[in-house]
Amino acid sequence: MFNRRKFIKASALSASLLAIGKKNALAFTVVPNPGPPVVISTWDFGIPANKAAWKVLSAGGRALDAVEQGVHVPEADPKIQTVGYGGFPDRDGHVTLDSCIMDEFGNCGAVAGMEHIIHPISVARLVMEKTPHVMLVGEGALQFALENGFKKENLLTKESEKAWKEWLKTAKYEPVMNIENKYDKAAPRKLPGNQYNHDTIGMLALDAKGNLSGACTTSGMAYKLHGRVGDSPIIGAGLYIDNEIGGATSTGVGEEVIRNVGSFLVVELMRQGHSPEEACKEAVMRIIKKKPDIAKNIQVGFLALNKKGEYGAYAIQKGFSYAVCTAQKDDLLIDGKSYY
Ligand code: SD4
């Protein structure tokens, strides 16, 4: 039977979805198949990261090695305050890192809330290769890393400590979007005192043999509650690879990605025949549909690469960038437009 109240509610929802969709949500390119090898990764810092991955891929190396080497670049860069060394700490001043990795056989490994190790992605890989488990957290992850020869380091740089102390004056927790997008003049990337941000590197690679792997690594949301874990180390949320179909990764407010099992969803949508971009768009629209009021004020972006080497992305808000490296080009795409 026709239910007027339901109809009005549905119309209001569609109107608000449309409003968010029209104003902000963005499609990022339908990409012709460049063929393998291909590596793509989130945000501007994906450019140097892709270069490191490309060294492995262009030499005929394995996608798994490429993504590990690739994300090592932002993990070790203290100027990138959202990944690895130099990452913003949590509310209590601890730099806690979340990472995961997945290979062409469906093997995966992850660490969450781990302190003191510059390359959490390599610890995640070791969890995958040397243990029967998928994820280690906190103290246990650190213990495992140290037992396996990783060095204990102080990851809190002077700059991030200064920003944290500045933040403590008001201690207002409010994620702000897209600060890594430094090439896009329109993007609201320069934050007052660099106080809040949330930019992860998610990387997907297809090697010359046609195999896929992915990595995702972050210091998570700046000034998060101690113990908070986002989507980035969670297989299916921050990263998913199915070597028959493709891979996906995410960036942005992890809670919404976890609630929608975002990266798994994107891969499953590609399995149903959607292009990488369409699949990312549908995953974004589900987030918007479920929580239109929250979606207005947050960023979530998905990036996907299929088995043929086609790639695409979609984000709730403007300003999402991703880097692409193939034999034909090295590019940065900002809101679907090539920067170079
Ligand atoms: C998180 N998704 O911890 C991560 C943070 C981030 O772009 O991406 N940012 O929720």
py3Dmol code that shows the C-alpha trace and the ligand (Angstrom):
import py3Dmol

protein = """\
ATOM      1  CA  MET A   1       0.000   0.000   0.000  1.00  0.00           C
ATOM      2  CA  PHE A   2       1.180   3.517  -0.711  1.00  0.00           C
ATOM      3  CA  ASN A   3       2.499   5.041   2.500  1.00  0.00           C
ATOM      4  CA  ARG A   4       2.542   8.822   2.352  1.00  0.00           C
ATOM      5  CA  ARG A   5       4.768   9.325   5.386  1.00  0.00           C
ATOM      6  CA  LYS A   6       7.366   6.901   4.001  1.00  0.00           C
ATOM      7  CA  PHE A   7       7.132   8.607   0.621  1.00  0.00           C
ATOM      8  CA  ILE A   8       7.759  12.057   2.119  1.00  0.00           C
ATOM      9  CA  LYS A   9      10.705  10.703   4.129  1.00  0.00           C
ATOM     10  CA  ALA A  10      12.151   9.023   1.025  1.00  0.00           C
ATOM     11  CA  SER A  11      11.719  12.173  -1.068  1.00  0.00           C
ATOM     12  CA  ALA A  12      13.428  14.296   1.576  1.00  0.00           C
ATOM     13  CA  LEU A  13      16.327  11.816   1.700  1.00  0.00           C
ATOM     14  CA  SER A  14      16.677  11.755  -2.079  1.00  0.00           C
ATOM     15  CA  ALA A  15      16.650  15.552  -2.160  1.00  0.00           C
ATOM     16  CA  SER A  16      19.379  15.779   0.475  1.00  0.00           C
ATOM     17  CA  LEU A  17      21.432  13.070  -1.275  1.00  0.00           C
ATOM     18  CA  LEU A  18      21.068  14.943  -4.494  1.00  0.00           C
ATOM     19  CA  ALA A  19      22.102  18.176  -2.813  1.00  0.00           C
ATOM     20  CA  ILE A  20      25.263  16.596  -1.366  1.00  0.00           C
ATOM     21  CA  GLY A  21      25.859  14.730  -4.595  1.00  0.00           C
ATOM     22  CA  LYS A  22      25.459  17.814  -6.772  1.00  0.00           C
ATOM     23  CA  LYS A  23      27.495  20.123  -4.646  1.00  0.00           C
ATOM     24  CA  ASN A  24      30.319  17.896  -3.579  1.00  0.00           C
ATOM     25  CA  ALA A  25      30.512  14.285  -4.657  1.00  0.00           C
ATOM     26  CA  LEU A  26      32.926  13.841  -7.473  1.00  0.00           C
ATOM     27  CA  ALA A  27      33.688  11.311 -10.111  1.00  0.00           C
ATOM     28  CA  PHE A  28      37.277  10.889 -10.971  1.00  0.00           C
ATOM     29  CA  THR A  29      37.887   9.775 -14.497  1.00  0.00           C
ATOM     30  CA  VAL A  30      36.945   6.796 -16.530  1.00  0.00           C
ATOM     31  CA  VAL A  31      40.330   5.433 -17.341  1.00  0.00           C
ATOM     32  CA  PRO A  32      41.157   3.402 -20.403  1.00  0.00           C
ATOM     33  CA  ASN A  33      43.077   0.282 -19.719  1.00  0.00           C
ATOM     34  CA  PRO A  34      46.774   1.120 -19.659  1.00  0.00           C
ATOM     35  CA  GLY A  35      47.615  -2.535 -18.999  1.00  0.00           C
ATOM     36  CA  PRO A  36      50.037  -3.817 -16.375  1.00  0.00           C
ATOM     37  CA  PRO A  37      52.084  -2.800 -14.590  1.00  0.00           C
ATOM     38  CA  VAL A  38      50.085  -0.061 -12.888  1.00  0.00           C
ATOM     39  CA  VAL A  39      50.361   1.515  -9.458  1.00  0.00           C
ATOM     40  CA  ILE A  40      47.928   4.007  -7.971  1.00  0.00           C
ATOM     41  CA  SER A  41      47.849   5.621  -4.557  1.00  0.00           C
ATOM     42  CA  THR A  42      45.967   8.193  -2.539  1.00  0.00           C
ATOM     43  CA  TRP A  43      46.816  11.882  -2.234  1.00  0.00           C
ATOM     44  CA  ASP A  44      49.714  13.979  -3.459  1.00  0.00           C
ATOM     45  CA  PHE A  45      52.274  12.001  -1.511  1.00  0.00           C
ATOM     46  CA  GLY A  46      51.344   9.119  -3.772  1.00  0.00           C
ATOM     47  CA  ILE A  47      53.645  10.584  -6.431  1.00  0.00           C
ATOM     48  CA  PRO A  48      56.964   9.819  -4.726  1.00  0.00           C
ATOM     49  CA  ALA A  49      55.461   6.653  -3.253  1.00  0.00           C
ATOM     50  CA  ASN A  50      54.478   5.417  -6.718  1.00  0.00           C
ATOM     51  CA  LYS A  51      57.988   6.144  -7.974  1.00  0.00           C
ATOM     52  CA  ALA A  52      59.428   3.762  -5.378  1.00  0.00           C
ATOM     53  CA  ALA A  53      56.810   1.140  -6.257  1.00  0.00           C
ATOM     54  CA  TRP A  54      57.512   1.598  -9.956  1.00  0.00           C
ATOM     55  CA  LYS A  55      61.172   0.680  -9.460  1.00  0.00           C
ATOM     56  CA  VAL A  56      59.995  -2.759  -8.362  1.00  0.00           C
ATOM     57  CA  LEU A  57      57.252  -3.089 -10.970  1.00  0.00           C
ATOM     58  CA  SER A  58      59.320  -1.935 -13.940  1.00  0.00           C
ATOM     59  CA  ALA A  59      61.972  -4.507 -13.060  1.00  0.00           C
ATOM     60  CA  GLY A  60      59.349  -7.252 -13.279  1.00  0.00           C
ATOM     61  CA  GLY A  61      58.946  -7.443  -9.480  1.00  0.00           C
ATOM     62  CA  ARG A  62      55.966  -8.578  -7.471  1.00  0.00           C
ATOM     63  CA  ALA A  63      53.096  -6.185  -6.702  1.00  0.00           C
ATOM     64  CA  LEU A  64      53.427  -7.060  -3.006  1.00  0.00           C
ATOM     65  CA  ASP A  65      57.039  -5.847  -2.906  1.00  0.00           C
ATOM     66  CA  ALA A  66      56.073  -2.768  -4.903  1.00  0.00           C
ATOM     67  CA  VAL A  67      53.352  -1.628  -2.498  1.00  0.00           C
ATOM     68  CA  GLU A  68      55.552  -2.272   0.534  1.00  0.00           C
ATOM     69  CA  GLN A  69      58.436  -0.263  -0.949  1.00  0.00           C
ATOM     70  CA  GLY A  70      56.032   2.407  -2.175  1.00  0.00           C
ATOM     71  CA  VAL A  71      54.385   3.193   1.157  1.00  0.00           C
ATOM     72  CA  HIS A  72      57.754   3.167   2.905  1.00  0.00           C
ATOM     73  CA  VAL A  73      58.307   6.608   1.377  1.00  0.00           C
ATOM     74  CA  PRO A  74      55.584   8.519   3.263  1.00  0.00           C
ATOM     75  CA  GLU A  75      56.067   6.301   6.337  1.00  0.00           C
ATOM     76  CA  ALA A  76      59.653   7.537   6.658  1.00  0.00           C
ATOM     77  CA  ASP A  77      58.975  11.178   5.750  1.00  0.00           C
ATOM     78  CA  PRO A  78      58.638  13.358   8.869  1.00  0.00           C
ATOM     79  CA  LYS A  79      57.033  16.142   6.821  1.00  0.00           C
ATOM     80  CA  ILE A  80      54.009  13.923   6.198  1.00  0.00           C
ATOM     81  CA  GLN A  81      52.195  14.236   9.503  1.00  0.00           C
ATOM     82  CA  THR A  82      49.506  11.691   8.761  1.00  0.00           C
ATOM     83  CA  VAL A  83      51.565   8.556   8.090  1.00  0.00           C
ATOM     84  CA  GLY A  84      54.399   6.848   9.999  1.00  0.00           C
ATOM     85  CA  TYR A  85      57.329   8.818  11.417  1.00  0.00           C
ATOM     86  CA  GLY A  86      56.274  12.366  12.288  1.00  0.00           C
ATOM     87  CA  GLY A  87      52.582  11.463  12.337  1.00  0.00           C
ATOM     88  CA  PHE A  88      50.331  13.486  14.609  1.00  0.00           C
ATOM     89  CA  PRO A  89      49.934  11.788  17.985  1.00  0.00           C
ATOM     90  CA  ASP A  90      46.733  10.755  19.695  1.00  0.00           C
ATOM     91  CA  ARG A  91      45.054  12.850  22.379  1.00  0.00           C
ATOM     92  CA  ASP A  92      47.568  11.627  24.969  1.00  0.00           C
ATOM     93  CA  GLY A  93      50.670  12.307  22.866  1.00  0.00           C
ATOM     94  CA  HIS A  94      51.333   8.782  21.528  1.00  0.00           C
ATOM     95  CA  VAL A  95      52.000   8.274  17.803  1.00  0.00           C
ATOM     96  CA  THR A  96      50.050   5.076  17.104  1.00  0.00           C
ATOM     97  CA  LEU A  97      50.144   3.535  13.652  1.00  0.00           C
ATOM     98  CA  ASP A  98      47.666   1.404  11.704  1.00  0.00           C
ATOM     99  CA  SER A  99      48.671  -0.583   8.599  1.00  0.00           C
ATOM    100  CA  CYS A 100      47.655  -3.541   6.517  1.00  0.00           C
ATOM    101  CA  ILE A 101      48.808  -5.375   3.436  1.00  0.00           C
ATOM    102  CA  MET A 102      47.188  -7.980   1.171  1.00  0.00           C
ATOM    103  CA  ASP A 103      48.607 -10.113  -1.629  1.00  0.00           C
ATOM    104  CA  GLU A 104      47.433 -11.945  -4.723  1.00  0.00           C
ATOM    105  CA  PHE A 105      46.751 -15.162  -2.811  1.00  0.00           C
ATOM    106  CA  GLY A 106      44.343 -13.522  -0.372  1.00  0.00           C
ATOM    107  CA  ASN A 107      46.974 -13.519   2.366  1.00  0.00           C
ATOM    108  CA  CYS A 108      46.836 -10.495   4.621  1.00  0.00           C
ATOM    109  CA  GLY A 109      48.461  -8.999   7.674  1.00  0.00           C
ATOM    110  CA  ALA A 110      47.869  -5.963   9.846  1.00  0.00           C
ATOM    111  CA  VAL A 111      49.002  -4.007  12.861  1.00  0.00           C
ATOM    112  CA  ALA A 112      46.888  -1.520  14.764  1.00  0.00           C
ATOM    113  CA  GLY A 113      47.710   1.051  17.414  1.00  0.00           C
ATOM    114  CA  MET A 114      51.398   0.185  17.193  1.00  0.00           C
ATOM    115  CA  GLU A 115      53.979   2.650  18.524  1.00  0.00           C
ATOM    116  CA  HIS A 116      57.684   3.243  17.897  1.00  0.00           C
ATOM    117  CA  ILE A 117      58.187   1.485  14.555  1.00  0.00           C
ATOM    118  CA  ILE A 118      58.824   3.599  11.457  1.00  0.00           C
ATOM    119  CA  HIS A 119      57.589   1.011   8.950  1.00  0.00           C
ATOM    120  CA  PRO A 120      54.402  -0.569  10.302  1.00  0.00           C
ATOM    121  CA  ILE A 121      53.622  -1.901   6.817  1.00  0.00           C
ATOM    122  CA  SER A 122      56.623  -4.215   7.030  1.00  0.00           C
ATOM    123  CA  VAL A 123      55.490  -5.471  10.433  1.00  0.00           C
ATOM    124  CA  ALA A 124      52.055  -6.104   8.884  1.00  0.00           C
ATOM    125  CA  ARG A 125      53.752  -8.081   6.108  1.00  0.00           C
ATOM    126  CA  LEU A 126      55.629 -10.122   8.678  1.00  0.00           C
ATOM    127  CA  VAL A 127      52.396 -10.853  10.567  1.00  0.00           C
ATOM    128  CA  MET A 128      51.055 -12.135   7.233  1.00  0.00           C
ATOM    129  CA  GLU A 129      54.099 -14.217   6.356  1.00  0.00           C
ATOM    130  CA  LYS A 130      55.379 -15.447   9.708  1.00  0.00           C
ATOM    131  CA  THR A 131      52.321 -15.994  11.885  1.00  0.00           C
ATOM    132  CA  PRO A 132      49.023 -17.828  11.528  1.00  0.00           C
ATOM    133  CA  HIS A 133      47.260 -14.541  12.418  1.00  0.00           C
ATOM    134  CA  VAL A 134      45.995 -11.528  10.531  1.00  0.00           C
ATOM    135  CA  MET A 135      46.280  -8.681  13.034  1.00  0.00           C
ATOM    136  CA  LEU A 136      48.399  -7.734  16.035  1.00  0.00           C
ATOM    137  CA  VAL A 137      47.618  -4.684  18.139  1.00  0.00           C
ATOM    138  CA  GLY A 138      49.347  -2.248  20.491  1.00  0.00           C
ATOM    139  CA  GLU A 139      51.960  -3.692  22.831  1.00  0.00           C
ATOM    140  CA  GLY A 140      51.760  -7.144  21.251  1.00  0.00           C
ATOM    141  CA  ALA A 141      52.446  -5.723  17.796  1.00  0.00           C
ATOM    142  CA  LEU A 142      55.426  -3.770  19.136  1.00  0.00           C
ATOM    143  CA  GLN A 143      56.778  -6.830  20.933  1.00  0.00           C
ATOM    144  CA  PHE A 144      56.478  -8.875  17.737  1.00  0.00           C
ATOM    145  CA  ALA A 145      58.260  -6.156  15.749  1.00  0.00           C
ATOM    146  CA  LEU A 146      61.129  -5.902  18.234  1.00  0.00           C
ATOM    147  CA  GLU A 147      61.515  -9.684  18.370  1.00  0.00           C
ATOM    148  CA  ASN A 148      61.866  -9.617  14.605  1.00  0.00           C
ATOM    149  CA  GLY A 149      64.632  -7.054  14.500  1.00  0.00           C
ATOM    150  CA  PHE A 150      62.731  -3.795  14.023  1.00  0.00           C
ATOM    151  CA  LYS A 151      64.257  -0.835  15.826  1.00  0.00           C
ATOM    152  CA  LYS A 152      62.400   1.042  18.550  1.00  0.00           C
ATOM    153  CA  GLU A 153      62.284   4.743  17.672  1.00  0.00           C
ATOM    154  CA  ASN A 154      60.666   7.910  18.870  1.00  0.00           C
ATOM    155  CA  LEU A 155      58.154   8.784  16.155  1.00  0.00           C
ATOM    156  CA  LEU A 156      56.995  12.067  17.671  1.00  0.00           C
ATOM    157  CA  THR A 157      58.834  14.874  15.887  1.00  0.00           C
ATOM    158  CA  LYS A 158      59.197  18.365  17.351  1.00  0.00           C
ATOM    159  CA  GLU A 159      56.741  19.693  14.755  1.00  0.00           C
ATOM    160  CA  SER A 160      54.023  17.182  15.574  1.00  0.00           C
ATOM    161  CA  GLU A 161      54.592  17.626  19.309  1.00  0.00           C
ATOM    162  CA  LYS A 162      54.243  21.378  18.884  1.00  0.00           C
ATOM    163  CA  ALA A 163      51.010  20.973  16.913  1.00  0.00           C
ATOM    164  CA  TRP A 164      49.651  18.589  19.552  1.00  0.00           C
ATOM    165  CA  LYS A 165      50.464  21.033  22.383  1.00  0.00           C
ATOM    166  CA  GLU A 166      48.748  23.776  20.420  1.00  0.00           C
ATOM    167  CA  TRP A 167      45.736  21.512  19.983  1.00  0.00           C
ATOM    168  CA  LEU A 168      45.650  20.747  23.717  1.00  0.00           C
ATOM    169  CA  LYS A 169      44.837  24.402  24.389  1.00  0.00           C
ATOM    170  CA  THR A 170      41.346  23.863  23.035  1.00  0.00           C
ATOM    171  CA  ALA A 171      41.335  20.063  22.612  1.00  0.00           C
ATOM    172  CA  LYS A 172      38.513  20.321  20.116  1.00  0.00           C
ATOM    173  CA  TYR A 173      38.264  17.179  18.054  1.00  0.00           C
ATOM    174  CA  GLU A 174      37.120  18.051  14.594  1.00  0.00           C
ATOM    175  CA  PRO A 175      38.504  16.353  11.487  1.00  0.00           C
ATOM    176  CA  VAL A 176      39.137  18.681   8.563  1.00  0.00           C
ATOM    177  CA  MET A 177      39.389  17.520   4.988  1.00  0.00           C
ATOM    178  CA  ASN A 178      41.982  17.229   2.297  1.00  0.00           C
ATOM    179  CA  ILE A 179      45.044  19.003   3.595  1.00  0.00           C
ATOM    180  CA  GLU A 180      47.422  16.899   1.549  1.00  0.00           C
ATOM    181  CA  ASN A 181      46.085  18.247  -1.680  1.00  0.00           C
ATOM    182  CA  LYS A 182      48.605  20.986  -1.988  1.00  0.00           C
ATOM    183  CA  TYR A 183      48.373  21.404  -5.751  1.00  0.00           C
ATOM    184  CA  ASP A 184      44.700  22.264  -5.728  1.00  0.00           C
ATOM    185  CA  LYS A 185      44.327  25.969  -5.050  1.00  0.00           C
ATOM    186  CA  ALA A 186      40.626  25.576  -4.266  1.00  0.00           C
ATOM    187  CA  ALA A 187      41.039  22.856  -1.654  1.00  0.00           C
ATOM    188  CA  PRO A 188      40.842  23.845   2.019  1.00  0.00           C
ATOM    189  CA  ARG A 189      44.173  22.231   2.750  1.00  0.00           C
ATOM    190  CA  LYS A 190      46.033  24.746   4.837  1.00  0.00           C
ATOM    191  CA  LEU A 191      44.690  24.307   8.295  1.00  0.00           C
ATOM    192  CA  PRO A 192      45.126  26.688  11.171  1.00  0.00           C
ATOM    193  CA  GLY A 193      48.247  25.457  12.933  1.00  0.00           C
ATOM    194  CA  ASN A 194      47.947  22.219  10.962  1.00  0.00           C
ATOM    195  CA  GLN A 195      45.831  21.083  13.842  1.00  0.00           C
ATOM    196  CA  TYR A 196      43.649  18.372  12.476  1.00  0.00           C
ATOM    197  CA  ASN A 197      43.847  16.081   9.554  1.00  0.00           C
ATOM    198  CA  HIS A 198      43.409  12.581   8.362  1.00  0.00           C
ATOM    199  CA  ASP A 199      45.192  11.453   5.253  1.00  0.00           C
ATOM    200  CA  THR A 200      46.231   7.890   4.723  1.00  0.00           C
ATOM    201  CA  ILE A 201      48.243   6.326   1.952  1.00  0.00           C
ATOM    202  CA  GLY A 202      46.396   3.488   0.278  1.00  0.00           C
ATOM    203  CA  MET A 203      48.279   1.917  -2.629  1.00  0.00           C
ATOM    204  CA  LEU A 204      47.189  -0.675  -5.195  1.00  0.00           C
ATOM    205  CA  ALA A 205      49.476  -2.319  -7.742  1.00  0.00           C
ATOM    206  CA  LEU A 206      49.129  -4.690 -10.663  1.00  0.00           C
ATOM    207  CA  ASP A 207      52.426  -6.261 -11.661  1.00  0.00           C
ATOM    208  CA  ALA A 208      53.700  -7.432 -15.049  1.00  0.00           C
ATOM    209  CA  LYS A 209      52.442 -10.948 -14.326  1.00  0.00           C
ATOM    210  CA  GLY A 210      48.946  -9.553 -13.791  1.00  0.00           C
ATOM    211  CA  ASN A 211      48.902 -10.045 -10.016  1.00  0.00           C
ATOM    212  CA  LEU A 212      47.423  -7.539  -7.588  1.00  0.00           C
ATOM    213  CA  SER A 213      48.462  -6.426  -4.122  1.00  0.00           C
ATOM    214  CA  GLY A 214      47.678  -3.491  -1.858  1.00  0.00           C
ATOM    215  CA  ALA A 215      48.900  -1.642   1.217  1.00  0.00           C
ATOM    216  CA  CYS A 216      47.326   0.925   3.489  1.00  0.00           C
ATOM    217  CA  THR A 217      49.150   2.800   6.258  1.00  0.00           C
ATOM    218  CA  THR A 218      48.403   5.790   8.500  1.00  0.00           C
ATOM    219  CA  SER A 219      48.822   7.452  11.855  1.00  0.00           C
ATOM    220  CA  GLY A 220      45.034   7.745  11.799  1.00  0.00           C
ATOM    221  CA  MET A 221      43.067  10.730  12.899  1.00  0.00           C
ATOM    222  CA  ALA A 222      45.124  13.340  14.664  1.00  0.00           C
ATOM    223  CA  TYR A 223      44.424  13.556  18.417  1.00  0.00           C
ATOM    224  CA  LYS A 224      42.165  10.520  18.347  1.00  0.00           C
ATOM    225  CA  LEU A 225      41.313   8.804  21.637  1.00  0.00           C
ATOM    226  CA  HIS A 226      44.146   6.549  22.755  1.00  0.00           C
ATOM    227  CA  GLY A 227      43.257   3.082  21.467  1.00  0.00           C
ATOM    228  CA  ARG A 228      41.061   4.279  18.595  1.00  0.00           C
ATOM    229  CA  VAL A 229      41.578   2.237  15.440  1.00  0.00           C
ATOM    230  CA  GLY A 230      40.324   3.417  12.060  1.00  0.00           C
ATOM    231  CA  ASP A 231      39.598   1.603   8.838  1.00  0.00           C
ATOM    232  CA  SER A 232      43.146   1.556   7.508  1.00  0.00           C
ATOM    233  CA  PRO A 233      44.390  -1.678   9.147  1.00  0.00           C
ATOM    234  CA  ILE A 234      41.083  -3.490   8.742  1.00  0.00           C
ATOM    235  CA  ILE A 235      40.945  -5.872   5.808  1.00  0.00           C
ATOM    236  CA  GLY A 236      37.730  -5.228   3.900  1.00  0.00           C
ATOM    237  CA  ALA A 237      37.409  -1.681   5.238  1.00  0.00           C
ATOM    238  CA  GLY A 238      40.661   0.180   4.448  1.00  0.00           C
ATOM    239  CA  LEU A 239      41.923  -2.341   1.899  1.00  0.00           C
ATOM    240  CA  TYR A 240      40.795  -5.375  -0.015  1.00  0.00           C
ATOM    241  CA  ILE A 241      42.322  -7.396  -2.831  1.00  0.00           C
ATOM    242  CA  ASP A 242      40.768 -10.184  -4.842  1.00  0.00           C
ATOM    243  CA  ASN A 243      43.222 -11.278  -7.496  1.00  0.00           C
ATOM    244  CA  GLU A 244      40.398 -12.458  -9.783  1.00  0.00           C
ATOM    245  CA  ILE A 245      38.678  -9.070  -9.749  1.00  0.00           C
ATOM    246  CA  GLY A 246      40.639  -6.105  -8.441  1.00  0.00           C
ATOM    247  CA  GLY A 247      41.557  -4.134  -5.375  1.00  0.00           C
ATOM    248  CA  ALA A 248      40.279  -1.139  -3.444  1.00  0.00           C
ATOM    249  CA  THR A 249      41.488   1.131  -0.684  1.00  0.00           C
ATOM    250  CA  SER A 250      40.107   4.069   1.236  1.00  0.00           C
ATOM    251  CA  THR A 251      41.012   7.322   2.917  1.00  0.00           C
ATOM    252  CA  GLY A 252      39.076   9.674   5.120  1.00  0.00           C
ATOM    253  CA  VAL A 253      36.967   9.241   8.224  1.00  0.00           C
ATOM    254  CA  GLY A 254      37.508   5.574   8.971  1.00  0.00           C
ATOM    255  CA  GLU A 255      34.431   5.035  11.088  1.00  0.00           C
ATOM    256  CA  GLU A 256      32.158   5.504   8.059  1.00  0.00           C
ATOM    257  CA  VAL A 257      34.326   3.195   5.957  1.00  0.00           C
ATOM    258  CA  ILE A 258      34.198   0.469   8.614  1.00  0.00           C
ATOM    259  CA  ARG A 259      30.420   0.818   8.960  1.00  0.00           C
ATOM    260  CA  ASN A 260      30.067   0.093   5.253  1.00  0.00           C
ATOM    261  CA  VAL A 261      32.947  -2.393   4.875  1.00  0.00           C
ATOM    262  CA  GLY A 262      33.984  -0.038   2.127  1.00  0.00           C
ATOM    263  CA  SER A 263      36.874  -1.633   0.235  1.00  0.00           C
ATOM    264  CA  PHE A 264      35.287  -5.083   0.200  1.00  0.00           C
ATOM    265  CA  LEU A 265      32.113  -3.486  -1.106  1.00  0.00           C
ATOM    266  CA  VAL A 266      34.005  -1.768  -3.931  1.00  0.00           C
ATOM    267  CA  VAL A 267      35.641  -5.047  -5.004  1.00  0.00           C
ATOM    268  CA  GLU A 268      32.320  -6.899  -4.862  1.00  0.00           C
ATOM    269  CA  LEU A 269      30.700  -4.192  -6.998  1.00  0.00           C
ATOM    270  CA  MET A 270      33.489  -4.599  -9.554  1.00  0.00           C
ATOM    271  CA  ARG A 271      32.789  -8.346  -9.486  1.00  0.00           C
ATOM    272  CA  GLN A 272      29.215  -7.530 -10.466  1.00  0.00           C
ATOM    273  CA  GLY A 273      30.499  -5.706 -13.529  1.00  0.00           C
ATOM    274  CA  HIS A 274      30.915  -2.125 -12.365  1.00  0.00           C
ATOM    275  CA  SER A 275      33.909  -0.116 -13.476  1.00  0.00           C
ATOM    276  CA  PRO A 276      36.335   0.935 -10.717  1.00  0.00           C
ATOM    277  CA  GLU A 277      34.889   4.435 -10.686  1.00  0.00           C
ATOM    278  CA  GLU A 278      31.254   3.267 -10.597  1.00  0.00           C
ATOM    279  CA  ALA A 279      32.062   0.881  -7.758  1.00  0.00           C
ATOM    280  CA  CYS A 280      33.759   3.644  -5.748  1.00  0.00           C
ATOM    281  CA  LYS A 281      30.831   5.951  -6.410  1.00  0.00           C
ATOM    282  CA  GLU A 282      28.291   3.407  -5.172  1.00  0.00           C
ATOM    283  CA  ALA A 283      30.304   2.859  -1.970  1.00  0.00           C
ATOM    284  CA  VAL A 284      30.431   6.619  -1.389  1.00  0.00           C
ATOM    285  CA  MET A 285      26.697   6.973  -2.055  1.00  0.00           C
ATOM    286  CA  ARG A 286      25.927   4.324   0.558  1.00  0.00           C
ATOM    287  CA  ILE A 287      27.796   6.359   3.148  1.00  0.00           C
ATOM    288  CA  ILE A 288      25.912   9.484   2.105  1.00  0.00           C
ATOM    289  CA  LYS A 289      22.591   7.675   2.038  1.00  0.00           C
ATOM    290  CA  LYS A 290      22.971   6.157   5.503  1.00  0.00           C
ATOM    291  CA  LYS A 291      24.179   9.306   7.199  1.00  0.00           C
ATOM    292  CA  PRO A 292      23.532  12.368   5.021  1.00  0.00           C
ATOM    293  CA  ASP A 293      24.096  14.825   7.875  1.00  0.00           C
ATOM    294  CA  ILE A 294      27.476  13.349   8.801  1.00  0.00           C
ATOM    295  CA  ALA A 295      28.489  12.979   5.154  1.00  0.00           C
ATOM    296  CA  LYS A 296      28.100  16.718   4.570  1.00  0.00           C
ATOM    297  CA  ASN A 297      31.017  17.436   6.846  1.00  0.00           C
ATOM    298  CA  ILE A 298      33.455  14.606   6.302  1.00  0.00           C
ATOM    299  CA  GLN A 299      35.665  13.261   3.591  1.00  0.00           C
ATOM    300  CA  VAL A 300      35.795   9.640   2.489  1.00  0.00           C
ATOM    301  CA  GLY A 301      37.421   8.611  -0.761  1.00  0.00           C
ATOM    302  CA  PHE A 302      37.785   5.220  -2.418  1.00  0.00           C
ATOM    303  CA  LEU A 303      40.332   4.208  -5.014  1.00  0.00           C
ATOM    304  CA  ALA A 304      40.068   1.039  -7.111  1.00  0.00           C
ATOM    305  CA  LEU A 305      42.098  -0.890  -9.662  1.00  0.00           C
ATOM    306  CA  ASN A 306      40.777  -3.852 -11.579  1.00  0.00           C
ATOM    307  CA  LYS A 307      42.473  -6.901 -12.999  1.00  0.00           C
ATOM    308  CA  LYS A 308      42.680  -5.272 -16.452  1.00  0.00           C
ATOM    309  CA  GLY A 309      44.584  -2.307 -15.088  1.00  0.00           C
ATOM    310  CA  GLU A 310      41.625   0.107 -15.216  1.00  0.00           C
ATOM    311  CA  TYR A 311      41.358   2.432 -12.270  1.00  0.00           C
ATOM    312  CA  GLY A 312      39.042   5.038 -10.841  1.00  0.00           C
ATOM    313  CA  ALA A 313      38.049   6.832  -7.672  1.00  0.00           C
ATOM    314  CA  TYR A 314      35.239   8.701  -6.029  1.00  0.00           C
ATOM    315  CA  ALA A 315      34.996  10.857  -2.917  1.00  0.00           C
ATOM    316  CA  ILE A 316      32.307  12.608  -0.931  1.00  0.00           C
ATOM    317  CA  GLN A 317      33.987  15.998  -1.130  1.00  0.00           C
ATOM    318  CA  LYS A 318      36.038  17.973  -3.596  1.00  0.00           C
ATOM    319  CA  GLY A 319      39.794  18.028  -3.358  1.00  0.00           C
ATOM    320  CA  PHE A 320      40.601  14.330  -3.348  1.00  0.00           C
ATOM    321  CA  SER A 321      43.743  13.554  -5.297  1.00  0.00           C
ATOM    322  CA  TYR A 322      45.414  10.353  -6.341  1.00  0.00           C
ATOM    323  CA  ALA A 323      48.611   9.468  -8.121  1.00  0.00           C
ATOM    324  CA  VAL A 324      48.941   7.068 -11.025  1.00  0.00           C
ATOM    325  CA  CYS A 325      52.036   5.509 -12.517  1.00  0.00           C
ATOM    326  CA  THR A 326      52.044   3.340 -15.645  1.00  0.00           C
ATOM    327  CA  ALA A 327      54.534   2.750 -18.448  1.00  0.00           C
ATOM    328  CA  GLN A 328      52.787   5.585 -20.327  1.00  0.00           C
ATOM    329  CA  LYS A 329      52.459   8.204 -17.608  1.00  0.00           C
ATOM    330  CA  ASP A 330      53.120   9.485 -14.137  1.00  0.00           C
ATOM    331  CA  ASP A 331      50.171  11.612 -13.109  1.00  0.00           C
ATOM    332  CA  LEU A 332      48.271  13.232 -10.293  1.00  0.00           C
ATOM    333  CA  LEU A 333      44.504  13.396 -10.684  1.00  0.00           C
ATOM    334  CA  ILE A 334      42.687  16.046  -8.694  1.00  0.00           C
ATOM    335  CA  ASP A 335      38.909  15.868  -8.935  1.00  0.00           C
ATOM    336  CA  GLY A 336      39.297  13.917 -12.142  1.00  0.00           C
ATOM    337  CA  LYS A 337      41.625  16.405 -13.792  1.00  0.00           C
ATOM    338  CA  SER A 338      45.187  15.624 -14.607  1.00  0.00           C
ATOM    339  CA  TYR A 339      47.538  17.938 -12.760  1.00  0.00           C
ATOM    340  CA  TYR A 340      50.454  17.471 -15.103  1.00  0.00           C
TER     341      TYR A 340
END
"""
ligand_1 = """\
10
SD4
C 41.466 6.678 9.759
N 41.169 6.511 7.376
O 42.214 6.426 10.682
C 42.086 6.875 8.405
C 42.558 8.242 8.343
C 42.680 8.810 7.002
O 42.706 10.091 5.130
O 42.545 8.559 6.120
N 42.703 9.466 6.306
O 40.260 6.821 9.880
"""
view = py3Dmol.view(width=600, height=400)
view.addModel(protein, "pdb")
view.setStyle({"model": 0}, {"cartoon": {"style": "trace"}})
view.addModel(ligand_1, "xyz")
view.setStyle({"model": 1}, {"stick": {}})
view.zoomTo()
view.show()
